[in-house]
């Protein structure tokens, strides 16, 4: 914190370089904005940097989201401010994609355990607006009991805060040989541990197989 102090920064980083070596340094740019006048801007970057102590003691890890602010001075971009790494309780985007991945793999193979593992023990789960809520495990056991084969796909999650919405499509073959196509949206809310604490589904079904290429693409 505070204004730039060259001597203080030099001492800090010299001690770091003397006692540690850079083990990994992952960077992902989240956003870059430049002012309309073209003389200022900022970059938001997700970082994950690990410094490994040379004596084998505990590592130093810088992980989180930083913001770097720049100004154009005499045709050169100068860094004017740099936040520390901000950390968040959970990354809902990653949790939502994990939900998609597990459902996409688990649905065709009727993998009850993998899908049930996505949910908190006390998750509120509505598989359809006019059904009573039930546990996710009980629902998938019931649903998979009549399923012989399933072909499914999921859209990209739309995330806002601790919530996500995901479109999905599936063609399901039942034990009696009939085929039904269902398409819907799951409204999800995630806890800090990345598990689903609330899910509400809305969907429609028609007999036969219907591809719906514009849904959950």
C-alpha positions in Angstrom: 0.0 0.0 0.0 1.0 3.6 -0.4 3.0 5.6 -2.9 5.8 4.0 -4.9 9.0 3.9 -2.9 11.9 2.6 -5.1 14.1 1.6 -2.2 11.4 -0.2 -0.3 10.4 -2.1 -3.5 14.0 -2.9 -4.3 14.6 -4.4 -0.9 11.4 -6.5 -1.0 12.0 -8.0 -4.4 15.7 -8.5 -3.9 14.9 -10.6 -0.8 12.3 -12.5 -2.7 14.7 -13.3 -5.6 17.5 -14.3 -3.1 15.3 -16.8 -1.2 12.8 -18.0 -3.9 12.7 -19.2 -7.5 9.8 -18.7 -9.8 8.0 -22.0 -10.1 4.9 -21.0 -12.2 3.5 -17.8 -13.6 0.1 -18.2 -15.2 -1.7 -15.1 -16.6 -5.1 -14.7 -18.2 -6.3 -11.3 -19.5 -10.0 -10.8 -18.5 -10.5 -7.3 -19.9 -8.7 -4.4 -21.5 -10.1 -0.9 -21.8 -8.6 2.2 -23.4 -10.1 5.7 -22.9 -11.8 7.5 -25.8 -8.8 10.0 -25.9 -6.4 7.1 -26.1 -4.3 8.4 -23.3 -5.3 6.1 -20.5 -6.4 2.5 -19.9 -6.5 -0.5 -17.7 -6.1 -4.2 -17.9 -7.8 -6.8 -15.6 -5.7 -9.9 -15.3 -6.3 -13.2 -13.5 -3.0 -14.3 -12.0 -1.6 -17.5 -10.4 2.1 -17.2 -9.5 4.0 -19.6 -7.3 7.4 -18.7 -5.8 9.2 -21.8 -4.4 11.6 -21.3 -1.5 15.1 -22.5 -2.2 15.3 -24.0 1.3 12.2 -26.2 0.8 10.0 -24.2 3.2 6.4 -23.1 2.3 5.8 -21.6 -1.1 4.5 -18.1 -1.7 1.4 -18.0 -4.0 -0.1 -14.9 -5.6 -3.6 -15.9 -6.9 -6.5 -13.7 -7.8 -7.6 -10.8 -10.0 -5.5 -7.7 -10.4 -6.1 -4.4 -12.2 -3.3 -2.5 -13.8 -3.9 1.2 -14.7 -1.8 2.9 -17.4 -1.3 6.5 -18.7 0.3 7.5 -22.0 3.2 9.8 -21.2 5.4 11.1 -24.0 4.4 8.3 -26.3 5.1 5.7 -23.7 2.6 3.7 -21.6 3.4 4.1 -17.9 2.0 2.0 -15.1 0.3 4.3 -12.6 -1.5 1.9 -10.3 -1.6 -1.8 -9.6 -4.0 -3.4 -7.2 -3.2 -6.4 -5.1 -4.6 -9.8 -6.0 -8.2 -9.8 -5.1 -9.6 -13.2 -4.2 -13.2 -14.4 -4.3 -15.1 -17.0 -2.4 -15.7 -19.1 -5.5 -15.6 -18.8 -9.2 -19.2 -19.4 -10.4 -18.2 -19.5 -14.0 -15.9 -22.5 -13.3 -18.5 -24.1 -11.1 -21.2 -23.7 -13.8 -18.9 -25.2 -16.5 -18.2 -28.1 -14.2 -21.9 -28.7 -13.8 -22.3 -28.7 -17.6 -19.3 -31.1 -18.0 -20.5 -33.6 -15.4 -24.1 -33.6 -16.6 -23.0 -33.9 -20.3 -20.9 -37.0 -19.4 -23.1 -38.5 -16.7 -26.5 -38.3 -18.4 -25.8 -40.8 -21.2 -24.2 -43.2 -18.8 -26.7 -42.8 -16.0 -23.9 -41.8 -13.6 -25.9 -41.1 -10.4 -22.9 -40.5 -8.2 -21.2 -38.1 -10.4 -24.3 -35.9 -10.9 -25.3 -36.1 -7.2 -21.8 -34.9 -6.3 -22.5 -31.5 -7.9 -25.1 -30.6 -5.2 -25.0 -29.5 -1.6 -26.6 -32.0 0.8 -29.5 -29.6 1.4 -29.9 -28.4 -2.1 -33.3 -27.2 -3.2 -34.1 -29.0 -6.4 -37.2 -28.6 -8.7 -37.0 -30.7 -11.8 -40.1 -29.1 -13.2 -42.2 -26.1 -12.0 -45.3 -28.2 -11.1 -43.4 -31.0 -9.4 -42.6 -31.2 -5.7 -39.0 -30.5 -4.9 -36.8 -33.5 -4.2 -33.2 -34.4 -3.6 -31.0 -34.4 -6.8 -30.0 -37.9 -6.1 -33.6 -39.2 -5.8 -34.5 -37.4 -9.0 -31.7 -38.8 -11.2 -32.3 -42.3 -9.8 -36.0 -42.0 -10.8 -35.3 -40.4 -14.2 -32.5 -42.9 -15.2 -34.6 -45.9 -14.3 -36.7 -45.4 -17.5 -33.7 -44.4 -19.7 -32.0 -46.9 -22.1 -30.1 -44.3 -24.1 -29.7 -40.5 -24.1 -28.0 -38.0 -26.4 -27.6 -34.6 -24.8 -25.9 -31.3 -25.2 -25.6 -28.1 -23.2 -25.2 -24.4 -24.0 -22.6 -22.0 -22.5 -23.6 -21.0 -18.9 -24.8 -17.4 -18.5 -23.4 -16.2 -15.1 -24.5 -13.4 -12.9 -23.2 -13.2 -9.3 -23.8 -16.6 -7.6 -26.3 -17.7 -10.3 -26.1 -19.3 -13.7 -28.6 -20.3 -16.4 -27.8 -23.2 -18.8 -29.8 -24.3 -21.8 -29.9 -28.0 -22.6 -31.3 -30.5 -25.1 -31.7 -34.3 -25.0 -33.2 -37.1 -27.0 -34.1 -40.0 -24.7 -34.9 -43.6 -25.5 -37.1 -45.2 -22.9 -37.2 -48.9 -21.9 -40.3 -49.4 -24.1 -38.4 -48.2 -27.1 -40.1 -44.8 -27.5 -38.0 -41.7 -28.1 -38.7 -38.3 -26.6 -37.0 -35.0 -27.1 -36.8 -32.5 -24.3 -35.3 -29.0 -24.3 -35.1 -26.6 -21.3 -33.2 -24.3 -19.1 -31.7 -24.9 -15.6 -31.5 -22.0 -13.3 -28.7 -22.6 -10.8 -27.4 -21.0 -7.6 -24.0 -21.9 -6.2 -22.6 -21.9 -2.7 -19.1 -20.7 -1.8 -17.8 -24.2 -2.2 -19.0 -24.4 -5.9 -21.8 -26.9 -5.1 -25.3 -26.2 -6.4 -27.6 -25.1 -3.5 -30.7 -24.4 -5.7 -31.8 -25.6 -9.1 -35.1 -24.8 -10.9 -35.7 -26.4 -14.3 -38.2 -25.4 -17.0 -38.6 -27.5 -20.1 -40.8 -28.9 -22.8 -41.1 -32.4 -24.4 -42.3 -33.7 -27.7 -42.4 -37.3 -29.1 -39.7 -38.4 -31.4 -36.3 -36.9 -32.1 -36.0 -33.2 -33.0 -32.6 -31.7 -33.3 -33.3 -28.1 -32.5 -29.9 -26.8 -33.8 -30.5 -23.3 -32.4 -31.0 -24.5 -28.8 -28.2 -25.3 -26.5 -25.7 -24.9 -29.3 
